[in-house]
Amino acid sequence: MTTERLSTCPLCGKRQIRPDSFATWQLNLAQDHAVTRCARCGLRFLNPRPDPMAYEQMYRDGSGPLSETYPPSQEYYAHEDDVRLGEYRTKLDLLVEAGARGRLLEIGACTGVFLSEARRCGFEVEGIEPSEENRRRALENHNLRLHPGVAEGQDFADASFDVVFSSHVFEHLTDPAAVTRQAFRWLRPGGFLMIEVPNQFESFASRRKRWLKTTRRKERSFLCVHHTVFFSRRTVTTLVKRAGFVPRRLRNIYYSSDSLWRHPLQAAGRLIGAAAGGSAVIEILAQKPVDPYAMGRNATE
Ligand SMILES: [Zn+2]
């Protein structure tokens, strides 16, 4: 299998990157692949990783050299539709409360469930979705015509959206920093970016397992390599700041399937967890400054 090796961190661009043998063990990676951690910004990422062609083939029809080493898994959709729908409504409430309205773009719109809710809230919606099957379902179920392809290939006008939203997509991207900068350009000044990603290695639950030595090694499947970047509360904040955004709110998200939170001491557990790494899923809401000269850092830095 052909692999791709990065010599610098895909978030901060620094060369101080080190192998993370624990994360590599936990993900049960094949010999060619590993998890690397940046000593400067703390980002963990797959490196060396399968090359982009192998991913493309795998996402298209589950075939190719990657499928021999990492067989496709059936357990893709961990969260039920109704659980996700409740969370989507919370997100839309937060966006409206923050003052967002107008044109909303979703990167990786899947079958259009979020966009359909956003449209109900008064947003004018558009979405990008690489899977033909998902686009067909979005059209059939929600009368949504999504843009084919990935974010990198779109040519929306600068400052043409009020909100860019993305859920569980950025951890799959080969260059999430570039897509974040692109979202910045597509947003009008004052526009909002909202991203939900897993907090795979830094969450309270995963740290606790590591302390107690109860971390379980993943069964070898495509789920071991489908994430190319592993964000935390710290690194997802760095991601938006480096693109020029001002972080507004970093939220721990608790889906009911996270067994830790079903404990009777749920509230206390969440407080401790929030202080010690956060939940297994996190969300950041960030805003493009109205006055570009007020930016703390800019995209070219
Ligand atoms: Zn870095």
Boltz pocket constraint, residues with backbone or C-beta under 6 A from the ligand:
constraints:
  - pocket:
      binder: B
      contacts: [[A, 9], [A, 10], [A, 11], [A, 12], [A, 13], [A, 14], [A, 38], [A, 39], [A, 40], [A, 41], [A, 42], [A, 43]]
      max_distance: 6.0
